[in-house]
Amino acid sequence: MLNPNLQTTQIAYSDDMINLAVGQPALSILPTEMMSQAAIAFAQQKNPEYLNYGKEEGDGHFRQALANFLTEQYGFPSALDEFFVTAGTSQSLMLICTLMTQPGDTILVEELTYFLALNLFKEHHLNAIPVSMDENGLDPDALEKILKQMGKPPTLLYIIPSYQNPTTVNLSNERRQKVVDLSQQYGFTVVSDDVYQMLGYEGETPTAIAKHIAGDSVISAGTFSKILAPGVRLGWIQAGPEILKKFRKSGLVASSGSLNHYMSGQIRLALEQGMQTAYLQELKQVLNHRLNLMDRTIQDHFPLETVSYTKPEGGYFFWLRLPEHIDTCVLRKEAVQRGLGFTAGPLCSPSGQHQNFMRLCFTFYTEDEVVDGVKRIGELLKEKV
Ligand SMILES: Cc1ncc(COP(=O)(O)O)c(C=O)c1O
């Protein structure tokens, strides 16, 4: 029996539930060996600077190592002065809201977005207006139409342009440019949540939006959560000089210094010694394998005459369209009684729509559990169509 008071992780590991809503890496995927090597090497350096308050924007050596890593991963140059170190994208979003918005401000979000970001926006009393999407991501024409209708430009546009959560689609390069152009024309900031940018397994990954930061209308929020381990709580804001000034001057870092200083020292070492690059390469193979396994199981066990989806090329999820008459919020309750879980579409919809869609994550459970879970959700669906 699990004692909730002694639980370590956010999710309780329960043998009687396969909850494909969980968007976390499996424990077996996490790099315990690599982190142990990095921790030992880092601890042996006995560098007291990492035990003191860190520089407000983060350790320069870590930011240099990060810039080198992203230069290699993104395929265009990044420089250390483009970065502000945070404790992950959630904290980056929180800080962005704190420093760049006022309660009551209007922001734009994708119609289908990261549902936990919506909570964050609510906590800052922001009014989130959805912009429609299609198979190439956010629709820039719909965006422009909304901008024209608004008396005052929105403060921010929040997007997840690569291997989007939940839809898995990519915002095309052409549309990225259009969105950036609109942000400059209308005077709002694009906040790009790039947590899955480096998790492309097949096909071509669109160019990271960080390419557009020079105009000071784009913020890219990156993290080690999906490419390394969520528990390290280390991420970054990549932006132009005017935007970064606000972060460096924040009351939070004036008091606390760098937001995850000690861990940034350890990850600096993992970056400099090539451990992160090697792990990411290995991780992508493991995740691609799981993605293909989920795809094959869906193909074999879902009623595909009425269920449709596009096979994702990266990220963590599948996004499936079910027949119109199925309400996934209702279906989910039935699934839970059978020890199954998935994310119901409306949870990811700022307007509460997409009732006949579901999100399945392929990263958290073992391969056998993924197969078992998908098969049993397939059985449930067959009873409903
Ligand atoms: C789109 C998106 N943004 C942010 C996060 C959280 O990132 P972090 O762990 O860096 O706070 C997640 C995690 O699932 C996510 O899917």
The ligand as a Tripos MOL2 file, in Angstrom:
@<TRIPOS>MOLECULE
LIG
   16    16     1     0     0
SMALL
NO_CHARGES

@<TRIPOS>ATOM
      1 C1          4.2870   22.1500  -23.2660 C.3       1 LIG1
      2 C2          4.9430   21.9820  -21.9310 C.ar      1 LIG1
      3 N1          5.4900   23.0510  -21.3400 N.ar      1 LIG1
      4 C3          6.0970   22.9450  -20.1480 C.ar      1 LIG1
      5 C4          6.1720   21.7420  -19.4800 C.ar      1 LIG1
      6 C5          6.8430   21.6930  -18.1430 C.3       1 LIG1
      7 O1          8.2140   21.9860  -18.3060 O.3       1 LIG1
      8 P1          9.2210   22.0790  -17.0740 P.3       1 LIG1
      9 O2          9.3630   20.7150  -16.4880 O.co2     1 LIG1
     10 O3         10.4920   22.5730  -17.6650 O.co2     1 LIG1
     11 O4          8.6500   23.0390  -16.0870 O.co2     1 LIG1
     12 C6          5.6160   20.6030  -20.0610 C.ar      1 LIG1
     13 C7          5.6570   19.3090  -19.3770 C.2       1 LIG1
     14 O5          4.9450   18.3870  -19.6870 O.2       1 LIG1
     15 C8          4.9930   20.7260  -21.3320 C.ar      1 LIG1
     16 O6          4.4370   19.6860  -21.9500 O.3       1 LIG1
@<TRIPOS>BOND
     1     1     2 1
     2     2     3 ar
     3     2    15 ar
     4     3     4 ar
     5     4     5 ar
     6     5     6 1
     7     5    12 ar
     8     6     7 1
     9     7     8 1
    10     8     9 2
    11     8    10 1
    12     8    11 1
    13    12    13 1
    14    12    15 ar
    15    13    14 2
    16    15    16 1
@<TRIPOS>SUBSTRUCTURE
     1 LIG1         1 GROUP 0 **** ****
